[in-house]
Amino acid sequence: MAEVDSRIDWSRIRQKSVHRLFKKNKLHALPNLAELQSFCYDPGHTIKYHKHVKRFRIEAPIEKVWDTYKTISPQDTWNGRMVSFGVMYSRRQNQLSYHDDRYLGLEAGQLIFLSLNLLANRAHLAVGHEVVAVYDDRMHIKICYVQNGASVGTQLIQLRKAGDRETEVVHETWYTSGSWFRDKILYPIFHERAITEFHTNVKRKAEL
């Protein structure tokens, strides 16, 4: 069996903000990424979390929409004026996927690192989140924030049948950063813009 190359190819990660995030957190090779933890919403401390809910409508059968969410690449979903895909680490495969690599589908254990373009291109922030569960029976996707980020919490994407050829997508987020200004003022605005780009890209493909 061929030995896995544990090095990170920095030349294939386009965003300097992702470079800074990795180096700040000493993510120099695959073993460092494998040790990363994710922090999900803790129901035992509900009082400190904030909740954000956004709904989307997609003109396609729920089965097709679910298949699109599972097969569309993060290079295509996280691709807009505000958010761009940096790199993905797979716990199961113990390897990195760069922006020009073939995507094999959504699964638990994928850590996705993104760059956020903020304040009209005057600031760039890298964030990481992990797909912690994919529930085929309920058509739900659970995502949590990777350690050492600005926020901790959980995002839950839920599909609901709204008709024979219409699907409602509910994106619920529970989050906290410990900063009142960030949680109440900044996060809701930027988060809604980011997930709207994400779901709009899925919608375009599902409705083809």
N, C-alpha and C positions, 0 to 999 in steps of 0.2 A: 504494500500500500504506500502510495506517495505521501511524503511528509508535507503537512500543511505549512504554508508560508505564513508565519505569525506576524510579519511586519505590515505596517500600514503604508500604502502607497499614497503619499501626500499629494502627488501630482495629479491624482484622479479625484481629489476632493476639491471642488472649485471654490468653495466659500471660505474666506479667511476667518469668518466668525466660527465656523466649525473647527478649523485648525486651532483657534484660540481655546475653544471649549475643551477639546481633547488634551491639549498641552497643560491647561490650567488644572485639569483633573488627573493628570499623569496617565493618560490613556495612550500608551506608546506602542502597544502590541495586542494581539488577540487575548492573551491571558488577562490583561487588565480589563478588557471589555467583558470577558466571561465573569469576572468578579463583581461587576456592577449590579446594584440592587435597584428595584423600583419600589416606589412608595405610593400605595393606593389609598383611597378614601377609607377612613377609619370610622365606622358607624358608632363606635363608643365615644367619639369626641365630635359629634355632629355640630355642636354649638360653634366650633371654631371654623367650620367650613362654609363656603358660599356655594350657591347653586345657580347654574346657568342652563337654560333649555332653549333649543332652537329646532324648529320643524321645517322639513323640506318635502316637496312633492315631486315625484318622478313618474312620468307618463310611460310606464312599462309594467308588465306583470312582476309580482314580487319575486318569483323564482329567478327571473332574468336579472333583476336588480341585485339580489343576493349573490348571484354568480359573478356579477360585475364587481361588487365590493371585494370578493375573494380573489379575483384574478387580475384586476387592474393594478399596474405597478405603482409604487410610491413615486417613481419618477414622473408619472402622469398625473397622479392625484395631487401631490404637493408641488404644483407647478403654476405659479401665478405672479401677479405683481407684488404680492406681499410675502409669499412663502415659496421657498425652493428646497428641493431634496438634496441633502448632502451625501449621506452614506447610510447603509444598513448593516447591522451585525446580526447574524442568526445563531442563537444558542445551540440549536439542534445540529446544524452543520458546522458550527465553529468557524465561520468564515464571513468576510465582508463582501457586500455587493455595492458596486459603485454605480454612478448614474448611467453608464452605458452597458451595464451587465443585463443579461436576460433574467426576468423575474419569474419565479416558479410558483408563486401564489402565496396567499395570506396564511399564516400559522402562528400559534403561540410561540413566544420566545424571540420574536423579531424586535430588535432595538433600532428605531429610526431616528436619525439626527437631521434636523432641519435648520435652515437659516431664515430668520424673520427680517424683512425689510421694514423698518419703522421710521416714522417722522419724515416721510417723503425722501427716503434714501439717505437721510442724515445719520441713521444709526442702524446697526445690524446686530442681531442677537441670535445665538444658536441655542436650540433646545433639543432635548431628547425624550422620547417616550417609548414604552414597550407594549406590544400586543401581548397581553397576558392570557387571554382566552378568546376562542372563536366557537360560539355555540350554534351549530347547524340546526339543532332542533328548534331553537327559539329565534334564530336569525339575529343574533346579538354579537357585537364585537366589544370586548372590554380592553381598554387602554389605560395604562398608568404612567406616571411621570418618573423618569430616571433620576437617581440620586444626584445631589449637588446642583439641581436646577433651581430656578427662582421660585417654583411652586411645587406642591405635592398634591396628589389627588387622583381622581378617576374620571375617565370619559367613557360613556356607554352609548354605542350606536345601536339603535333598535329599529327593525323593519316591521311595518304593519300593513296589512292588505287594506287598501282603500277602495278597491274595485277590481274588476277582471283585468284591467290594463292600467292600474294606478297604484302606486305604493307611497305610503307616508314613511319618512325617515325621521326619527326622533333622536337628537343628539343631546344627551344630558351630561353635564359636567359638575363634579363636586371638587372644589379646589380651595387651597389656602397657601399664603406665602408668609404670613405673619406681619404683613404691611397693610394697614387699612387703605392707604392711598392706592397701592398697587391692586389690591383685591376689589375695591369698590369703584375705582375710576378707570385705571388703565386696562386691567385684565379683560373685563367684559367687552370693551371696544375691540381690542386687538384679537381676542379669541374668536369673537363672532366673525370678524373679517377672514381670519385664517380658515375656520371650518366652512365658511361659505364658499371660499375658493375650492376647498377639498371636495365638498359635496356637489358643487357645480360641475367639476370635472368628471365625477362619477356619473352624474345625470346625463351629460352630453354623450358619454359612451353607451349608457344603458338605453337611451332613447333612439339610438341609431337603427 
